[in-house]
Amino acid sequence: MPEGVALVALDQLWPAVLLPPALALGAVLSRFVHHRLDGPLMRLLVQLFAIASGVVLLFTG
């Protein structure tokens, strides 16, 4: 077996497969939301999402 192949398991690849469709969906949705929300509100929402995600990761991961 080539060196480094055993370092990644198949169950670790599944999240990587899900990322591109989620990224594309987020890009499409942001086109619609960008014109309806002002800059400061959007920054606040992004910061709140980042904080909430970080708290979830702290307690689950």
Secondary structure, 3 states (H helix, E strand, C coil): CCCCHHHCCHHHHHHHHHHHHHHHHHHHHHHHHHCCCCHHHHHHHHHHHHHHHHHHHHHHC
